[in-house]
C-alpha cells in the first residue's frame, strides 16, 4: 500500500517515516503497530477457527501474509 511518496514496501520503516504527516511521533506510531501485532497474534487461532481455515491454510498465511518477518527488517 502506498502511504507516502513512492515507497510501497510492506516494511515497518515505510510506515513509520510518514508518521509526522499523520500527527504522530515515531514512538506513537510504533505503539500502534505493536498493539496491532499483539492483537493479531492473540486472536490468530480464533479468527482462523471462525473462518474455518484448514491447518495448511493457517500455516500458509501465518508469517507470510500476516506478520511476515521481512516487515521488521531495516
N, C-alpha and C positions, 0 to 999 in steps of 0.2 A: 504494500500500500504506500502511496506517495503521501508523505506527511509534510515535508518541507524540501524545497529545492528539487533537484533531480535524483535524489537518493531514495530508492525504493527497496533497499536491502532490509530484510527482516532481522535487524540487529538491535539490541538494546541501545547501543550508542546512537543509532539513527533516530530513535525515539526520544532520547534524552537531549540531543543537540537543540531541537527547536522548542524545548520546554519553556523558555522565556517568552516565546510568542504566544503561549497559552497562559501566561501569567503564573507560571510555576517555576520554582527553583529546581535545580537538578536533583537535590535531595527529595523534594516533594514528588517529583516525577518518579524517582527510584522507589519511593514508598508506595506509590500507586501500583507500579509494576510488581513490587514484592507482594502486595496484597492480592493482586490478580493471580500471580503464580501460586500463592498459597491456596487460594480458593479453587483453582484448577486441580491442584494436587489433592486437596482434601475431598473433593467431590467427584473425582475421576471415575471411581468404581460405580458410584450411584448413577451417574449420568450414563455410563455405558450400559448398566443394567436396564435403565429406563428406555434406552434406545435399542435394547435387545441386540447389542453388538456381540458377535462371536469373539472368542478368545483370540483368534487370528486377527480380526479387525482391530481389536483393542491394542494388540502388540504392534500392528502396522501404524496406527495413529500415534501411540504414545512415544514421545520424544522424536517423532518425525514431523507430524503435522502440528502437534501440541508440545510446546516446551523443548523444541529441538536444541541440543546443546550449542549449536553454532550461533544461536541468538546471543549468547552470553560472551562470545569471543570478542576480543578487542580487535 
